[in-house]
Amino acid sequence: MRARRVTFTGTGLKPSTIVYPFFDDVLVSSYCKSSNSSLADVGAFNSTLTTDSIGTVYGVFYIPENTFKSGERTFKLVDIQNYAAEANTISTVASATYTGSNISITKANLGLSSAKPTISTSVTREQQRVITGVNVGLTLTVTQFGTDDPIAQSFLVSEPDGIPGIFISKIDLFFRQKHPSLGIVVEVREMDVDTGYPTPKILPYGSVVIPTANINTSADASLVTTVTFDSPIYLENGREYCFVVKPQGNNTDTKIWIAEIGGTDVTTQSPIYQNNPMGDIFISSTNRTWTAFTKEDIKCVIYRADFSSLTGSVNYKNSNTEYLTVNSFKSTFLDGETVYVSNAVVTVASGAVVNASLSNSIVIGTTTAQSAFSIGQMVYISSNSGGITDVATITALPNTTNIRLDANVSFTDNDASIGKLAGNGAFTGIIEFYNTDTGDLYIENSTANSSVNFNTGNTQTLIIGKASRARANLVSVDNVTYSVIVPQMSIIRPPGTTVNLTFNGTPLSTYVRETTGTAAQNDTEIELVDIERRVLSRSNELTYMTGNNSLQLDLSFTSANSRISPVINDIKKSVLVIKNNISSGNTEIANNETYPGGNTVVTSKYVSRNVILADGQDAEDIEVFLTASKPSGTEIYVYAKLQGSEDSEPFDEKYWSLLEQVNPTSTISSKVDIKSYNEYRYQLSLANNATISASKTAARNANNSNIVRYYTAAGAPVDTFKVFAIKIVMTSTEGTHLIPRIADMRAIALQA
């Protein structure tokens, strides 16, 4: 599983209680921080997670790189530290399922959705618990735990024929009484098609926590409590569903208004003489077995979405990401952590005295503090080795050689350096990927603007990790070149709806995004054979494209009626861009590939395994046939490495022999149709013995009935061969967008 920053919110837990985070039953306190209600980091790693007076807790979990297996993994908050040994003593627990995998859109059990349904479960504990959470690009699915005493109301989706389903957006409920601190959980679930009773399966986005402050109560059932779902919920026509109301903590103070045949409507004082045709009430004390009450119904209003337009569109643009090359890594960055950017010039290059055990002040030697710094300025303080770099804000300038910070420095050093942050700390981003071997560093959510970005600095600019205190030096601000694009969107197309995709890229030769879109298909590779394109770093977009994004994906919708609509789920919204890794072709590349080790500069090549002919079946010649697409400007070079049965020299030390294309050079393929294949035939060149003896490669010997001959390193001639291998090298002088392609390869060892 890759590293990710995941935020979580736990509600309905035991109030004023320390809870411990577990991921896949592994204690992960060292990767978790406490946060505020805005889900911003406020604590340090391994900080204590304590629920508030109503049982709510907020935090951030940094999933460590390559530590947990991908797939569905459970994140839990419990009030014990040893889950395996103390599980029986848990008094409060919350759980959510994190899916670390690509999303696959399927239609299972007649449920149409791009998110997976969750299962409501029960354990015998003190009170009901729930946890929800979101991280960048992925959503944690809610799972409920608790000793439940829920009430359910079934309803049938009954629409005219030809309408596949509907979307519901909210439900109005009416309460007589509520708990002073505990709220409710409302879930939309499937009904069992055989028994007609509620199932544990909660529909995607069908679970909402309503705090007690948002519950309205009245003595005459006149005040509405509206339950709005995070996203409209799709329900199939002709199917029965239910909504379930569960009081948090299994409290007995929550009372909901219902209607019963023979009773009196407390709002209108009219007698109730007929049952609502929508369905029945179900009561359960376990959340597993249910009792039906056919003469009663919950007072409610279910809102069906009525879409005002039968057409629509949305466009996505590339995120504000910086593609950087850096060097001089000091310490290790954390995936998902916030990073700051320094100004290009170091204010105090050396000599600053800091002491972690003293107050939050720094002595900066002979530099005049008042002229170099100002109160409220954000600065970085780096140890002499650069291994630790803190970020802080100046709160006071007591004298000419001293500055005071809002926090103690984390290290002691008599030769530290101090610098200022770009944009006074406003220029930040989030570590998305880095590789210390290649120097690649990708920063997403860049806050760069036209006046403060990576192009306004120079190679002295530092990238500084807020949590890790690591740093690296900026080398270059790069772009991503591509020649293949794959939209990876989570799209739902109910019957009677359509979604069409087009994209506009930025050509490699310009800084202007295309105005005419290219048709695309979701989860399908689109080969861009016309030109190379690129996605620019955000700083480069600001510098060279006046801030315009360099890639845009447009989606247009249609629907046959106002009850349904296509859906794009933001749980998955990305575009994969691919660059063909191919070398520019020239004669030098072709000739260098004859050496035993080949040409290491060539990036696109195929080498077969060694083929050993049967005893007594030594071959006199070899031919290679390719079914290939070779547009003008591209080339395919074919080589053979041969060894005779009497040659005792190592096979790896044999030279590769370049084969000649037998077809006319005019046999080329279409530049537009990438599957425009031709058959190409290759064979060894024809030469006389004198020419062969002067070369280290093999050829057909014109002086010996065209039987293949080569010479060993010792100068001995070898006719025929028993072992061979084939190498294919592909090049292009047009660019990475126009490349040769090979569908099939056949090598034939020929005998007389």
N, C-alpha and C positions, 0 to 999 in steps of 0.2 A: 504494500500500500504506500502511495506517495505521501510526502509531507503536506499537511494542510492546517490552516487555522480554522478551528470550529468553535463557534460561540454556542452557548447553551443557556436556557432559562428553565429553572425548576420551580413549579408551583404546587401548592397543596401538600407540601412536606410538613414534617413536624416543626413547629415554630421554635426559633432560637436554638437550633441544633447544629452541631458540626457534622458535615457530611463529607464523605471521601469518594473521589471519582475512580471508577474502574472501567477499563476498556477491554473487551474480550476477556473478562475476569482477571485482568492484570491491573494492579494499582498504578495509576498514572498521575499521582499528585505532583511529581516533579516536572510534568509537562503541562500543568494547569495553573491558571491565574484567576484570582477573583476579578470581577468587572462590575461596572455600574449598570443601571437599567438601559443605557444606550449601547451596552455590550462592548465598551471600550476598556482596554487593559488598565487596571488601577493597582493591581497587586503584583508581587513578584512570583516567580515559579515556586511551587510548593507552599503557596500561601493558603491560609485556612479558609475553607468555604463554610460559611455559617448562614443558615436561613434566617430571615427576618421574623418579625412578630406574627406574620400571617403565613409563614412557611414558604417564602419565595427566596431563590438564590440565583445569582447570575455569575457566569464564568466563561473562560476561554480555554480551549484544549488545543494545544499544538501537537498534532499527530507527528511522531518522529518518522523520519524517512526509513523505508525498508525494514520496519520493525514488526508490523502486523500484516498478516496475509490479506489480500484483497477479498472482496465479497461482503456479505452482511455481517457486521460486528455490533455487539450490544454495548452501549455506553450507559453506565449506572451511577447513581448517587445513592450511597447507603451510609448509615450511621455507625459503621464498623470499619476497621482498618484491614482485617484479615478475613476476606470474604469466604475463603474455603473453610476456615476453622470456626468462624463465628456466625455463619449464615443463619443459624437458628435463633440468634439473639437480635436480629434486625428488627427495629421498630418503625423505621421509615425508609422508603426506597422509591427511587424514580428511575425510569429506563427509557431509552430511545434506541432505535436501530439506525446505524450509519452504514451506508452502502458505498464501498470503495470500488466501484466498477463502472464501466460504460453503461449508460441506460439503454435498454432494449425496449422498444415500443411494441407491445403485443396486445391482443384482444383475447383475454382469458376469462372463462366462465361468463361470457357475454358482458363483461365489464369493459367499457371503453375508456381508457385513461392512460396517461403517460407516467403516472406515479403509481407505486405499488400500494395495494391496500394493506392496512394494518389490522392486527388481531387484538381485540380487547380481551385481557386475561385478568384473573383474580388470584390473590393470595390472602391468607388469613393474617392480617396485620392490624395495626392500630387505626390507620386512616387511609383514605384514598390519596394516591400520589400521581403526578403527571409531570413529564418533562418534555419540552420542545426545544428546538434549536435550528440554527441556520449557519452555513459557512459559505465561503465564496464559491459559487457555482453549484453547490450541492445542498440538499435539504435533509435534515434529520426527520425521520418519520416518527410520529407520536405513538407510544405504546402506553396503555393505561394499566395501573396496578392498584389494588385496594380491595377492602371488604365492601362490596358495593350493594346498594339497595336501590337500583334504578327503576325508572318507569319508562315505558316505551309506547309510542303511538305508531301504528302501521298506516300506510296509505298506498294507494294504487295509482300508478301513472297511466292515465287513460286519455289518450289523444286520438284524433282521427287517423284512419288508415293512411299509410304513406308517410307519416311523420315518424322517424326512427327513434326519437327521444326528445328530452327537454333538458334544460339547465335550471337548477334552482340556486338562488343567490343568498337567501336569508329566510329565517323563520321568526315569526312573532310569538312569544309566549307570555303568559299572564300568571303572576305569583301573588299569593296571599301573604306570605311571610318569608323571611330570609334569615340566614345566620349572620351575626354581626361581623365576622371576619372571614368566613369560608364561602366560596362561591359555588358554581356548578360547572359541570362539563356536559356539553351537548354533542352527541354523535349521530351521524347518519349512517345506517347500516343496511346491509342486505337482509332480506327475509328468506328463510328456507323455502324453496319452491315445493318441497314435498310435504313438510309439516305445517307451513304457514306461521312459524314462530321466528322471533329474531335470532340472528346468527351473531357470532363475535366479529364478523368481518366489517370493519369500518371503511367506508368509501374514501378514496383519496380526497384530501382537504375537508373531510367530513367530521373533524373533531375540533371543537372550539372551547376554550376555557373562558368563562364569564366571571370576573371577580364580583364580590358582593356589592361593591360600590356601583356597579352597572346594572344591578338587578332592581327593577322597580316593583313595588308592591302596592296593592290596593284592596280595600274591603269589598269592593263591588266589581272586581275583575275588569276595571276600565283602563288601567295603566299598562302600557306595553313594554316588554323587555325584548329588544330585537337582537337576535343571534345572527351575525353576519359572517359568512364563511370567507376564508382567505382567498378562495377562488370559486367561481361557480361550479357546481357539482353536476356532472352528467348522469342522467337517469334514463334507462331504456324504456321505451313505450311498451305497455303491457306487463310490466314487472311490478312487484310489490316491494316496497322498502319500508323502513321505519326510522324515526328519530328517537334517541334515547336521552333522557335527562338523568344525570347522576349528581347527587349532592357531594361536594368535596368533604373528605373526612368522614363520609357516611353519617353526616350530621342529621338530626331529626328536626331541625328548626326550619328547613326549607319546605314550603308548601306551595303546590301549583294548582291552579284552577282547572277543574274538569267539569264535564256535563254528564248527567245521568238521566235516562228516560224516566219520567215521572217526577223529576225535580223541578226547581224553579230557577230561571235565569236571574242571577243576582243583579245583573246590569239593567235588564228591561222589566224584571218582575213577571215575565211571561212564563207559562208552563212549558216544559220540555216534553213534547209528545212524540217525537220521532228521533231515531238515531242518525248521526252523521254518516253518510255513505262512504266516507274516506277510509275507514278501517276500524281497528279495535285497540283498546288499551291492554298492555301486558305489564305485569308486575313480577319482579324477581328479587330474591334476597341473596342470591349468589352470583348474579350476572351470567349464569349458565343455564339454569332451568327457569321457565317462565309459566305464568298463569294468565290466561286470557280472560278479559272482562268485556263481553260483547255488547253490553248496554251502556258503556261509558266511553267518553272521548276526551282527550286533552283539548282545552281551548287553545287554538293556534291559527296562524295564517302562514301558509307556505307560499313563497314568492317564486313564480316562474319567470325566467328571463324572456323578454320580448325584444329582440334585436331590432333597432331602429333602421338599420340599413342591411341590404342583402349583399353588399360589397364592402370591402375594406382593405387596408394595407398597413404595413408596418415595415420600418427599416432598421437594421442593426448596423452599427459601425464598429470598426476595430477598437478595442479598448485602449486606454492611455497607457501603453506599455513602452518601456525603454529597453532596447536590445544593446547591451554594452559589452565591451571588452575591457577587462580590468587586469591588474597584476598586483603584486605585493600584498597578497592576502595576509592579514594579521588576525589570528583566532578564527573561529568558525561561525559563520552566519547561521541563523535559524530560518528555515523555510517558513514563510508567512509572517515574518516579523517586519515591523516598520523600520525604514531606514531614513536617515537624514543625509543631506548633501552639504559639503563644506563650500565656502568660498575658495577661490583659487589660491589666494595668498594666505600663508600662515602668519598670524599677527605676532605671536611670540614663538620663534622657531625653537628655542631651547632655554633652559635655565629656570623655568617656573618650578617653584617648590610647593609640593602638595603633600598632605599627610592625612591618611584615611582615619586616623584615631583622633584627630583634632576637629575643630569646628569647620564649617563649610567655607573656608577661605583659602586663597592662593596668593603666595608672594611671587611677583613676576619680575624680580630683580630691578634693573635700572630703567626699565620701560615706564613711561608715565602712564599710569592706568587711566586717568581721567581723559587723556587725549586719545588713547587707543580703543577704549571701550565706553559703553554707556549703560545706564541702568535699564533693565528690561531686555537687554540683548541676549540672544541665545548663542552659546559658545560650545565648542568641544574641547576637552582636555585629554591629551593623549600621552601615555607613558613614553619614556625614552625609546623603548623597543617598538612601540606601536601596538603591543599586544593587548592593551586595554585602552579604550577610548570612551570616556563618559560624555554625556550631553547634559547641560544645565543652563539655567537662566541667571544672569547677574542681578542681584537684588540691592547691592550697595557698592560704593567705591570709597572706602574709608580714608584712603590716603593715596599718594602718587604711585605706590608700588604694591598695592593690595587690592584684590577684588573679592567680593563675597557673593556666594552662590545660594540658590534655593535648596540645595541638597549637598550632603557631604560627597566628596570624591571617593571612589571605591578603592583607590590604591595610594601607595606612598612612593614618591619619586622626587629627587632633587634636580632632575633635568627634564621635566615634562615640557610639552609644547601646548600652545593654546591658539585656537583659530575661531573664526566666526562661521555661522551656518548661513547657507544661501537662503535668501528670503526671510532671514531671521527665524529659521526653523520651519517656515511654511512650505518649503520645497521638500516633499517626502514621497515615499512610495512603499510598496510591499514586496518583499523578496518572493519571487515566483519560482526561480530556478537559478542555480549557480553551479559551476564546475571549476574547481581549482586547477585542474590539469590544463584545460583549454582557455581559461580566463573568461568564459561566458558568464554573464550575469544579467538576468532578466528581472526587471522591476515593473510590477503592474500597479495600477491606480496612481500613476504619476501625477503630481499636482503642478507640474511644470506649466509656466505661462510664457507669454511672448518676451517678457523681460527677465525672467529667472528660469533658466533651463540649462541643460548640460552643454549647450553650445556657447553659453556666455562665460564659461570657465575655461580651464585648460587641463593639461595632464596632471597638475598638482591637486585637482579636485579629489576629495575623498568621499566614499560612500561609507556611512557609519551605521551599524546596527544598534537600534535602541535597546533591545533586550540583551543581545549577545555581547555588546560592546566591541564587536569585531569591526574591522575596516578594510578597505581595499582602495587602490589608486585607479582612477579613470584613465583608460588608454584611448578608447575611441567610442563614438556613438554610431551604432550600426543600423542596418536595415535587413529585412528578411526577403530574399529573392525567392520567387516561386514560379512554377510552370504547371502545377496541378493544384486544383482546389476541391475540397470536400466539405460542403455544408453539413454540419452535425447539429441539427435542431430537433427538439422534441415537439413533433407535430401530430395533432390528432385530426383526422378527417372523418367525421361522422358521415354516413350515407347522405348524399345530396349536397355535399360541400366539396370545394376544391381549394388547393393552395398551390400557387405558382411561385417559383424562385428565380430571381436574376441577381447578378452581382456586378459591381463596378469596381475595377481595380485601378492601380496607378502604374503606367508603363515604366519600365526600367530607365527609359531614355528621357523621361520628363518628371515634373513635379505637379502634374495636373491629373486628378482622378477622371476616369472616363465618364462621359455623359450618357453613352449608350450602353445599356446593360447586356450581359451575356447570360443566356438561359442556363440554369443549373438544376440539379435534382438532389434532394436530400439524401445524405449517406451514400453518395455516388461520386466517384472520382471524375472530375471534368478536366480533360486534357486541354491545355491552352496552347495550341500549336502555332498561334499567330505571332505572339511576342512574349518576352519575359516581363513579369510584373514584380512589384515589391510592396511590402508593408513597411512603413517607415516607423522608426522610433518616434515617440511623442515629441521629443525635443526637435527632431528633424521636421516633423509636420509643422511645428510652430515656426521654425526658421525658414523653411523652404515652401511651405504650402499655406501660409497665412493661417495656420491652425486647423485647416480642413483635414478630415480623416482620410487615410489612403486606401481604405477598403470599406465598401458598403454592400450589404446584402438586403435586397428588397423582397418582401413576401406580399402577394396580393391574394385576397380571399373572395370566394363567392359562396352563397348559400341559396338553396331552393326555397326556404321559407324562414319566417322570422323566429321560429322556435329553436333552431339549431345554428351552430356556427363552428367553423374550424377553430382549433385551439393551438396556441403556441405556449408551451410550458417552459418557463424560465429556468427550470431545474437543469436544462441542457440547452445551451445556446453558444455554439462555437463554430469556428471554421478552421479546418485543417488545411494548411498550405504545405506543399511539397516541392522541393527543388530537385530536379534530375541531376544526379552527380555524374557528370560526363566531362571528359577532357576535350580541349580543342585539338582537332586533328592536324598533323603535319608529318612530313617524311621522317623527321628526326624521331618522333614517337614510334613510328612503324619500325625503323631500323633498330632502335634501342630495345625493342621488345624481343629481339633475337637472342639477347644475352640470357644465360641460364636463369638468372633471377628476374628477368624482365625489367621494365621501367617502373620504378615505384611511384613516379609522378602520375601515371595513368590511373584514373579512378574507376573506370567502368570496364571490367574484364571478366571473363569466365574461363576457368581452367578445369578441364575434366579430370577424372581420376585416371590412373595408369591402367591401360588395357593390355593384358598379356595374352597373346595368341596361344593356341594349343600347340603342343609339341609336334614338330614336323609341318606346321602350317605357317611358316615364316612368309611374310608378304613381300611383294616386289614393288608395290606402288600404293598410294593412298589418295582418296578423293573425299571431299567434304561437301555435303549439300545442306543449304540453309533455306528454310522458308522464312523470309524476312521482309520487313518494310525498311527501305533505305532511300529516304527523300534526298533531293539534291542538297549538297552542303553537309551531308553526313557520310560516314564511311564505316565499313566493317572489315577489320583485318583478321585473317584466319592463319593460325600457325600450327605446326605439328612438331612434336619432339619424338625422335625415333631412336631405337637401340636394337642392334643386332644380337643374335643369340651368342655369338662368339666375343662380344664386347663386354669386358669385365669392369669397365669404368662405371662409377656411380651414375645412375640415370639422372639425378638432379643436376649433374654437371654438364649434361648434354645441351647444345644450343637449340633454340627454337628456329624452325625454318618457316619463312613466310610463304604462304601459298598464293598462287595467282588466281584471280577471278576469271573464269572461262567465259562467262556471259559478256556481251558487249557492255562497255562503260555507260552506254545510253540507257541501260536497263535500270530505271529509277522508279521510285514509288511516289504516290501522292503526298503533298505536304499537308493536306486537309484531312484525308481519310487515313487515320492511323492504322487501320486494318487492311490497307492496300498492300497485300503481300505478293512477292514474286519468289520464284525459286532461283537461288544462286548456287553455282557450282564452282568449287575451288580445287586446284591441284598443284603439286610441286612444279617449280619451273624446270625447264629443259636446258641442260648445259652440258658441255663436253667435259671430259675427265680433268683436263688441265684447269678449267675454271673451278670445278668442284674441289680439287686438291688445294687450291689457294684460298678456299673458304672454310668456315667452320660449320656451315649449315649443309643440309641435304638437298639433293636435286635428282631429277630423272637424268640418268647418264645416257647421253646421245651416242656414246661410243659402245654401249652395251645394251642394246634393245630397249632403251628407256627404263631399265631397272634402276631403282633408287640406289644412290650411293652417298655415303658421307665418310669423313675421315675422323679417326679418334684423335685425342690430344697427343698421343704418341706418334701420329702420322700414318697409322695403318688404315687402309681402305676397308670399308664394311659395305657389302651388298646385301640387300634385303633387311628386314627388321622383324623382331618378335614382340617388342614392347613399344607402345606409342601412347601419346597424350595429345589432346587438342586444346588450344587456347584461342579465345575470341576476344578481340579488343574493339570497342566501339568509340567513335569520336564524332564531334560535330563542330563545324566552324560557324554555325548560325547562332548558337546559344543553347542554354539548357532546355528551352521550350521545344526545340526541334531535334529529335533524336532518332537513331535507328532502333528497330525492335525485331526480336527474333522469336518466332513462334515454334520453330522445330529445327533440330540439328541432327544430321546423320553422317557418320564417318564410316567409310568402307575401305578395309584393307584388301588390296587386290593381289591375286596370284595369277601366274601364267596359266 
